[in-house]
Each structure stands twice: as C-alpha cells, then as structure tokens.
Amino acid sequence: MERKLAAILAADVVGYSALMERDEAGTFERLVGIRKALIEPEIAKRRGRIFKLMGDGLLAEFGSVVDAVECAVSLQGALKERNAEVKENERLEFRIGLNLGEIIVDGDDCYGDGVNVSARLQQLADPGGVCISSKVAREVEKTLAFGFEAMGEQQVKNIAEPITVHRLVQEGTSPQARLSRPPALPNKPSIAVLAFANMSGDPEQEYFADGLVEDVITNLSRIPSLFVIARNSTFAYKNTATDVRQIARELGVRYVLEGSIRRAASRVRISAQLIEGKDATHIWAEKFEGAAQDIFDMQDQLTEGIVGMLVPTIRRAEIERARRKRPDSLDAYDFFLRALPHSYANTPADTSEALRLLTEALRLDPNYAAVHGYAAWGYEQRFLRGGFDPEDRAAALGHADAALVTGSDDPQALCLGAFVHATITHDYERSINALDRALMLDGNSSLAYGLSAMVHMFNETYDRSRDHAFKALRLSPLDPMNYHSYLALAWVSLFTGRFEDAVKYSALGIQVNPGFSILHASLVASYANLHRLEAARAAAARLLKVAPDWTIGGFVRMDVVRPQLMKGLASALRKAGLPE
C-alpha cells in the first residue's frame, strides 16, 4: 500500500432514487451517457483518474488541486448547459465535493480521511454546486479566478473534527440572493454583543447573563483591531424578536454575537454563537459549562473562553471576506487580511507573497502598526531561512522597530516586533517587556501568548514558556499560528530531555503547518534522541520534501538559541543522515 497527497473529487446525482423510481431504465441510460460523453473525458483531460463508481456517484483522484477544481467547475458548467435542453423531470444534477489530503492507495482503489472528507463535502453542496475544504481554498485562491463563500465549520457524519467548508463561486455569480447593502461599516471588524437569553426562568440567572455580556463587551473593547458596539445600544434589543440581519444593519456592524444561559441543578450552561449579519450565516458556536457554586469564577472563565475563541474566528471570517473582494476595491486593511494566510503558512513562497501584499498595505497606510509587525516577521523568516541576506535582516529590524514605536498600544504589533528582535538580536529583556505589555493590553491574545512561549524558550525560562504555550492553545485551539506554541513545547522538551514529548509536540505542530521546515527538523531530532533511527530517517525525508535545499549548516546558522543547544540539535540531525 502507498500513501500520498492527492486532491479527491466526489460527485453524486441529486435525487437519484426518486429519478430511478420514476424511470429506472431511462435514468440509468442518461447517467451512463453523461458519464461516458462528459465526465470521464473531462476528468481524463485534467489528468485525473476515476477510482470508484457507486451507481449514482463517483470518486476521482488528481495530482493537482488546481486541475481538480477546474474539472469540477467545467463539469458543472457543461451539465448546466446540457440540462437546459432537457425536460425538468429528466435532468441529472450533481453535487461535487473537493478535498486535499493524504490517501492510501491499494491497487486501483483509494482510502482514508482524504477520501471520506470529499464525500462529506459533496453532501453539503447545492445541486449544481461545488463545496471545497479550506485546504483546497488555500491552495487555489491565488491561482484561479473563482471566489469562495465561507460556510463555517460543519460537523459531518463519521468525521471527528468539524470541517471548515467553502462554497465555490464563479466570477460574476452568487449562489444565493443577497440582502440590501447595510450602512457603511468601520474599516475593521465590527461586532455587537446582544443580551443573552435566560432560558431557565430564574431571575438570578438574568443578572448573571447580563454581567457576562458586559464582561465580554469590555474585553472585546480592549482589542484595538475590533470595533465594538456599546452595551446600551445592544441591550436595546433585549427581549425582542428582531431579526439578526436587521440588528446588524441598524447598528452598522458585520458580526453579531448572541447566546443563552440555562441553569440545571448545580450546573450552568451557556451557549454562544457568532453570526455574520449580512446574510445571517452562522460562523461559530460553542457551549460553556460549569458549576454554579462559584458563579463569579465561572463568569470569568466563560468570558475568557468566549473572547479567546471569538477573536480568531472573526479574523478567519475577515480573511475570507477579503479574499472575495475584487482586486480593484482593496484598501490597506484588505491587503493586510489577504497577506495573513500567507504569513501563517510560513513557507518561502508564501512569505514572499505575504510581503508583496504587506508592502501594498504600507504604501496605502505607512503607519499601519500591525502590518509593520507582520512585515518584520516575513523579512525575519526570509533572512533566517532564505540565505541570511543582510538586507532582509535590516528590513526585519526596521519594520520591527516601526511596529514597536507606532504600535505601542497594539498587541499584535508589539508581540511581532518583540519576537523578531528576540530571534535576530537576542535582546530578550526588551522583547519580553514588549510581550508583557501586549498581554497587559489584551490578556486573551493567543498570538501574544504563543510568541511569548517562543521567546521564553529562547531565553531558557522554560516553565514560563510552557505555561504561555498551553495558555495560547487553550485560548484558541484551532488557530493557524498554534505551530509556534507546539514548536516552543517541542524544543523545551528536547532541551530538558523529554524526547517522547518532543515527538508529540513536533507532530502536532506539523499537523497545524505541514510546510514549516523547523518543525520537521524538530521531529527528526526528537526521534534521533530516542534512537529510533528508522523513524528519524523517514522524518528527514519528509523534511527534505518540504525544503529540498535544507542543510544542517543553514539550520545551525539561524542561531536562535545558544550555540551549545544548537550543536546538540545538529548532532541529533546528523544521525538521520541529513546533508551538511
């Protein structure tokens, strides 16, 4: 059996059972005709292979995700034209799902989560539509002229974790009617937190719910990147049956948070959901539960949990919104948002694209502190992993200084500027002071905690590093930047002799960011220190696949921890046969 990465297309006929019941022979004949005349040639043209036929559906694999998406769009377009000439009760419409993932090849068949997720995505698609995973969206959004509408996280059958789903939208089309345009919105994410509904009938819980909402509003208001409607405005809608879309229009916000509280015996349960106000799309939902005996501690925990999950969720939604905007309407904020996924990916190619977009943002707004922070990080990555060009070093430190000066009250800018100085200049005292200020300004910033974990690891204050890494992961368990926290935990484990933990955290980090070469190197060193050389060599092969030019010498030259520790890592890496 062979394992490989592939794009999987799953297609299924809409209402096939009903069509067969009405006209079994005719339906089957039409399906076979469409498959032979249209589907099979189109898949072959795009260098795909059908590996399973299932009566009313099929599964196909592609070596290129771009080919798979173009095939899906072409198929749906051709089927639409074909159906225009067919009686309505004889039309065959397909749903298509696309995923990019690892599959197991067994002879002519394929198995694995990569296949299973595609099948579930197909079930979420509209008739004549295409649903894709977030992995597919990330791969093709720079290459293909299609838009993507976020459908949020979807829980599907037999898949443990929710899937982040996007609906593919061809240029000039929209899959659903839009409501009238709301009033002008602030040039940053805007949110209204509504009073939570008291579902228990207990007046005491009414006060608790109101206090919780006030705390959430207060904590959100401390985050400079958010525009938050004041309590008095949102509580005007309390105990009314007003449509969320109307509330968003009247308050001039993009997002609305609503929820409910229920008490049963000694337990209190709170449900919260984030809704995009324009079309009432549910973006995120979560339940928080705790003992009623210590109501105020639980209120603090719930506030922290809601705010910690809410901010990265809004950020992901804002990124998707920016992706869907036409290039000629982009402003500095939109360029910033478009750069973020490339910054998160942290591969050489993505870093270059992020810097291009960030440069455009700074051209429009030279004092944009957060953009200076991400630009500093981009140039730092290019310097450390792209040849140690002195110009990249100077650019990294220049943008880091700009972030720290212009962003003295911006947690994002502070923590990124601090991180870059820590890696390049090793001025840990200055960096830690800036990170502590970022956390004082926003105690719910998973980014600040994650980067603080890295800097404290560099500084060999390992207990603080571990505490901050776990705090970041608890605040935002699905954050694309979590690989920093896992890297901090992995290296703390390596440097303190806990090699099994180092394997675990390195592998978890790779799951978050498969293209980050340092995590692959960390996994190699972890296996080598456990004398599991076969696993170390396999991990080394994966490292070189991700970064073909990677060398031990270049790794050591990064000089991010003291020389003795870097030499220890290098010695472990040599055991796996990696190039010098």
Secondary structure as GFF3:
##gff-version 3
##sequence-region A 1 580
A	DSSP	beta_strand	2	13	.	.	.	ID=ss1
A	DSSP	alpha_helix	16	22	.	.	.	ID=ss2
A	DSSP	alpha_helix	24	34	.	.	.	ID=ss3
A	DSSP	pi_helix	35	39	.	.	.	ID=ss4
A	DSSP	alpha_helix	40	45	.	.	.	ID=ss5
A	DSSP	beta_strand	48	53	.	.	.	ID=ss6
A	DSSP	beta_strand	57	62	.	.	.	ID=ss7
A	DSSP	alpha_helix	65	83	.	.	.	ID=ss8
A	DSSP	three_ten_helix	88	90	.	.	.	ID=ss9
A	DSSP	beta_strand	94	106	.	.	.	ID=ss10
A	DSSP	beta_strand	109	111	.	.	.	ID=ss11
A	DSSP	alpha_helix	113	124	.	.	.	ID=ss12
A	DSSP	beta_strand	130	133	.	.	.	ID=ss13
A	DSSP	alpha_helix	134	140	.	.	.	ID=ss14
A	DSSP	beta_strand	146	154	.	.	.	ID=ss15
A	DSSP	beta_strand	163	170	.	.	.	ID=ss16
A	DSSP	beta_strand	190	193	.	.	.	ID=ss17
A	DSSP	beta_strand	197	198	.	.	.	ID=ss18
A	DSSP	alpha_helix	203	221	.	.	.	ID=ss19
A	DSSP	beta_strand	227	228	.	.	.	ID=ss20
A	DSSP	alpha_helix	231	234	.	.	.	ID=ss21
A	DSSP	three_ten_helix	235	237	.	.	.	ID=ss22
A	DSSP	alpha_helix	244	251	.	.	.	ID=ss23
A	DSSP	beta_strand	255	264	.	.	.	ID=ss24
A	DSSP	beta_strand	267	276	.	.	.	ID=ss25
A	DSSP	beta_strand	281	291	.	.	.	ID=ss26
A	DSSP	alpha_helix	295	324	.	.	.	ID=ss27
A	DSSP	three_ten_helix	327	329	.	.	.	ID=ss28
A	DSSP	alpha_helix	332	345	.	.	.	ID=ss29
A	DSSP	alpha_helix	348	364	.	.	.	ID=ss30
A	DSSP	alpha_helix	369	385	.	.	.	ID=ss31
A	DSSP	alpha_helix	390	406	.	.	.	ID=ss32
A	DSSP	alpha_helix	411	424	.	.	.	ID=ss33
A	DSSP	alpha_helix	428	441	.	.	.	ID=ss34
A	DSSP	alpha_helix	446	458	.	.	.	ID=ss35
A	DSSP	alpha_helix	462	475	.	.	.	ID=ss36
A	DSSP	alpha_helix	483	495	.	.	.	ID=ss37
A	DSSP	alpha_helix	499	512	.	.	.	ID=ss38
A	DSSP	alpha_helix	517	529	.	.	.	ID=ss39
A	DSSP	alpha_helix	533	546	.	.	.	ID=ss40
A	DSSP	alpha_helix	552	557	.	.	.	ID=ss41
A	DSSP	alpha_helix	563	574	.	.	.	ID=ss42
###
